[in-house]
Amino acid sequence: MENIFPPIPSEVILTFGGFMTAPSNMSVTGVIAASTAGSVGGAVVLYYIGGILGLGRMKRIILKYGK
């Protein structure tokens, strides 16, 4: 979610995930695997959006909003 919705920092999500491993049946390995898969999945989505938009349009967006 942090890649798609930047206002949600990963530190908040990972802290909560780590906290939930103690009182529940979640494992640390599962939380790490899920957070890694989520991060990579979000990056792949953004990569394909950039590929669809093209280099020229991406440059215009970055120049307009990337300050």
BASETOR-859583 format. One line per 10 residues: their letters; for each residue x negated, y negated, z of N, C-alpha, C. Coordinates in steps of 0.02 Angstrom, whole numbers, plus 32768, in hexadecimal, padded with zeros to 4 digits. Each point is the difference from the previous one (the first is absolute). Example, Ala and Ser with C-alpha at 12.3 -4.5 7.8 and 13.67 -1.06 7.14 Angstrom:
% BASETOR-859583
AS> 7D6C:811C:8186:802D:7FC5:8000:7FD3:7FC4:8000 ~ 8012:7FCB:7FDC:7FD6:7FC5:8003:8027:7FC9:8025 $
END
This chain:
% BASETOR-859583
MENIFPPIPS> 7FD7:803C:8000:8029:7FC4:8000:7FD5:7FC1:8000 ~ 7FC4:8004:801C:7FD7:7FC4:8004:7FEC:7FE7:7FBB ~ 7FF9:802C:7FCF:7FEC:7FEC:7FBD:803A:7FE0:7FDB ~ 803B:8019:8008:803B:7FE6:7FDD:801B:7FC2:8023 ~ 8003:8001:8042:801B:7FC9:8028:7FC8:7FE6:802D ~ 7FD7:7FD0:7FE8:7FC5:7FE9:8025:800D:7FE6:8046 ~ 803C:7FE6:8011:8008:7FE8:8045:7FFC:8037:8035 ~ 8004:8040:7FEC:7FFC:8037:8030:7FB8:8019:8002 ~ 7FDA:7FEE:8034:7FBA:8016:8002:7FFA:804A:8014 ~ 7FCE:8021:7FE6:7FF7:8047:800F:7FEF:800B:8049 $
EVILTFGGFM> 7FE2:7FCF:8021:7FEE:8008:8046:803E:800C:802C ~ 8037:7FDF:7FEF:803E:800A:8026:801B:8046:7FF6 ~ 8002:8016:7FC2:801C:8042:7FF0:7FD4:8037:801C ~ 7FBE:7FFB:7FF8:7FD3:8034:8018:7FFE:8003:804C ~ 8005:7FC7:8021:8003:8000:8049:803E:8024:8019 ~ 8039:7FF1:7FE1:803E:8022:8012:7FFB:804B:7FF2 ~ 7FE5:8013:7FC7:7FF7:8046:7FEE:7FD4:8024:8032 ~ 7FC9:7FE0:8013:7FD3:801E:8032:8022:8007:8044 ~ 8027:7FCE:8013:8024:8003:803F:8033:8039:8000 ~ 8020:800C:7FC8:8034:8033:7FFC:7FE5:8047:8000 $
TAPSNMSVTG> 7FBE:8009:7FF9:7FE5:8044:8001:8002:801E:8046 ~ 8000:7FD7:8034:8000:801B:8044:8045:801A:8016 ~ 8036:7FD8:7FFC:8040:8019:801A:8028:802B:7FCF ~ 7FE9:8008:7FC3:8026:8027:7FCF:7FD6:803A:7FE6 ~ 801B:8022:7FCF:7FDA:8039:7FE4:7FD9:7FEC:7FC2 ~ 7FF5:7FBF:7FF6:7FD7:7FE9:7FC8:7FB7:800D:8011 ~ 7FD9:8011:7FCC:7FB9:800C:800C:7FD7:7FC5:7FE5 ~ 7FC5:7FF8:801C:7FD4:7FCB:7FE9:7FED:800C:7FB7 ~ 7FF3:803E:7FEE:7FEE:8010:7FBB:803A:7FEF:7FD1 ~ 803D:800E:8014:803A:7FEF:7FD7:8009:7FB6:7FF7 $
VIAASTAGSV> 7FF5:7FDA:8035:8005:7FB6:7FFC:7FCB:7FE5:7FD2 ~ 7FC3:801A:8005:7FCA:7FE9:7FD4:800F:8011:7FB7 ~ 8018:803E:7FF5:8011:8014:7FBB:8039:7FD7:7FE3 ~ 8033:7FF3:8028:8038:7FD8:7FE8:7FEC:7FB8:7FF2 ~ 7FD6:7FE3:802B:7FEB:7FBB:7FF5:7FD3:7FFB:7FC3 ~ 7FD5:8031:7FF6:7FD5:8000:7FC5:8029:8008:7FC0 ~ 802F:802E:8001:802B:800A:7FC5:802A:7FC2:7FF1 ~ 8018:7FDF:8034:8027:7FC3:7FF6:7FD7:7FC7:7FE3 ~ 7FC3:7FF9:8019:7FD4:7FCB:7FE7:7FED:800C:7FB8 ~ 7FEE:803E:7FF0:7FED:8010:7FBB:803D:7FFA:7FD2 $
GGAVVLYYIG> 803A:8016:8017:803D:7FFA:7FD8:8011:7FB8:7FF0 ~ 7FFA:7FD5:8032:800D:7FB9:7FF5:7FCF:7FE1:7FD0 ~ 7FC1:8013:8005:7FCE:7FE6:7FD2:800D:8018:7FB8 ~ 8016:803E:7FF9:8010:801A:7FBD:803A:7FDA:7FE1 ~ 8033:7FF2:8029:8039:7FDA:7FE7:7FEA:7FBB:7FE7 ~ 7FD8:7FDE:8028:7FE8:7FBE:7FEC:7FD3:8003:7FC3 ~ 7FD8:8036:7FFA:7FD6:8009:7FC5:802A:8006:7FC1 ~ 8035:8028:8003:802B:8009:7FC5:8028:7FC1:7FF0 ~ 8014:7FDA:8032:8022:7FC1:7FF3:7FD0:7FD1:7FDC ~ 7FC2:7FFD:8016:7FCE:7FD7:7FDD:7FF4:8018:7FB9 $
GILGLGRMKR> 8000:8041:7FF4:7FF8:801B:7FBD:803A:7FEF:7FD3 ~ 803D:8001:801B:803B:7FF0:7FD9:8001:7FB5:7FEE ~ 7FED:7FD6:8031:8001:7FB8:7FF3:7FC9:7FEA:7FD0 ~ 7FC7:8021:8001:7FCA:7FEE:7FD3:7FD1:7FCD:801E ~ 7FC5:7FFD:7FE4:7FCB:7FD5:801B:8012:7FB6:7FFB ~ 801A:7FEA:7FC8:8011:7FB9:7FF7:8034:7FE8:8032 ~ 8034:8026:8008:8036:7FEC:802E:7FE6:8003:8049 ~ 7FD7:8032:800F:7FE4:8004:8044:7FD4:7FC4:800F ~ 7FD8:7FEB:7FD0:7FD6:7FC5:800A:802A:7FC2:800E ~ 8037:7FF7:7FD9:802B:7FC7:800C:8020:8002:8045 $
IILKYGK> 8016:803B:8016:801F:8007:8042:7FCD:7FEF:8036 ~ 7FC3:801B:7FF9:7FCC:7FF4:8033:7FEC:7FB6:8002 ~ 7FFA:7FE1:7FC6:7FEE:7FB9:7FFF:8037:7FD5:801D ~ 803F:8014:7FF7:8038:7FD8:801A:800B:800C:804A ~ 7FFE:803E:8017:8013:800F:8045:7FC6:8018:802C ~ 7FC5:8009:7FE4:7FC9:801D:8026:7FD3:7FCF:8025 ~ 801B:7FC9:8014:7FD7:7FCD:8022:7FFF:800C:804A $
END
